[in-house]
Amino acid sequence: MYDFDNVIDRRGTLSTKWGKYRDRNVLPFWVADMDFAAPPFIRAALEAHLQHGIFGYAQPPAELNQAAIEWLSAEYDWGVHDDWLVWLPGVVTGLNLACRAVGIAGDAAMMNVPVYYPFLAAPDHGGRNAIEVPLALTGARWEMDFDALTAARSPRARMFMFCNPQNPTGRIYTHTELLGLARFCERHDLLICSDEIHCALLLDGARKHIPIAALSPDIAARTITLMAATKTYNVPGLGCAFAVIPDAALRRRFMDARAGLVPSIGPLAYAAALAAYADTSPWLGELLAYLTTNRDTLQACVNGLDGVSMTHVEGTYLGWIDVRELGLAHPAQHFEAHGIGLSDGAQFHGPGFLRFNFGCPRSTLDAGLERFREAVRAAH
């Protein structure tokens, strides 16, 4: 029903993704922003509000809370109470508030790397320290290394900052892995801040997302879960996210941390979020099928070339590509010189890797892959 092959010209539209290479012959596959139009039901909700004509300060509609709660129940069998929800202008805001709300200045937050780069900066913004523990590449699979986590833990560690589905590797953690992390956090009395913004972008039918807070009431009581519909429905410029915080004391600290810092959410963002969480159309299923084919196309291309490789992406629309064998001093610059803009892995504390956003029409992907092949050939 939906035309994901349609190429929409985003040049000259204030697009961060495309504006980065303005006046350069570089195709952008870097920032996590898909090149598909927002679905018709979200555009209709926005148009209805535009017709009203007033865009004043807004508060979250009661229907939005209910829609989000019903969605969490239907998707994850997770019973969330209305007062557990805290609405935010973005998940990154939530990461930073968590670092201010948990512990005191000089305490630490643990995290696995590579990871979405705002994780890396958030502890310092709150006067905390970051403890970075590398994920283990076991065969062709990125996994948490609990021995390494135990060895790296500091007595000042107060929180584990978690990313699931994992950005940039595309892992969806299993029930067993989540239990292992939960037990580690219980054993060392760590709270959890879990970024689950890509939770609906699942590319393998056998893989299911499990919110770590849904494991048990005890785990929920030590967890701040961050979610948003903005990545799934490609409306990241309409910032609207929410935190699920079951523990009342933790929720108060989180809300206190935002005082004077966090702006209110606009009415158009609320309208888009409500339309997304009330969605019962086939749009998302068709998007996931399209992204899965793009993922398979990218993976076949990369793994068919000498000197580069890519692990299997279970969720998100982001490929994590190992280019270390090419021996490039500046991998992202090398590929840009051949007309393809990718995210530099060093930004995620994964030097020697590149992140490839395959959320785009197939013709755009095909053109990018031809440039990718040429860049690899030129490096040999």
ABEGO torsion letter per residue (X at the ends): XBBAABBBBABGAGBAAAAAABGBBBBBABBBBBABBBBAAAAAAAAAAAAAGBBBBBBBBAAAAAAAAAAAAAAAGBBBBAAABBBBAEAAAAAAAAAAABEBBGBBBBBBOBBBAAAAAAAAAAGBBBBBBBBBBBEABBBBBAAAAAAABBAABABBBBBOBBOAAGBBBBAAAAAAAAAAAAAAGBBBBBBAAAAABBABAABBBBBAAAABAAAAAABBBBBBAAAAAGAAABBBBBBBBABAAAAAAAAAAABGABBBBBAAAAAAAAAAAABABAAAAAAAAAAAAAAAAAAAAAAABBGBBBBBBABEABBBBBAAAAGBABAAAAAAAAGBBBBBAAAAGBBGBBBBBABBBAAAAAAAAAAAAAAAAAAX
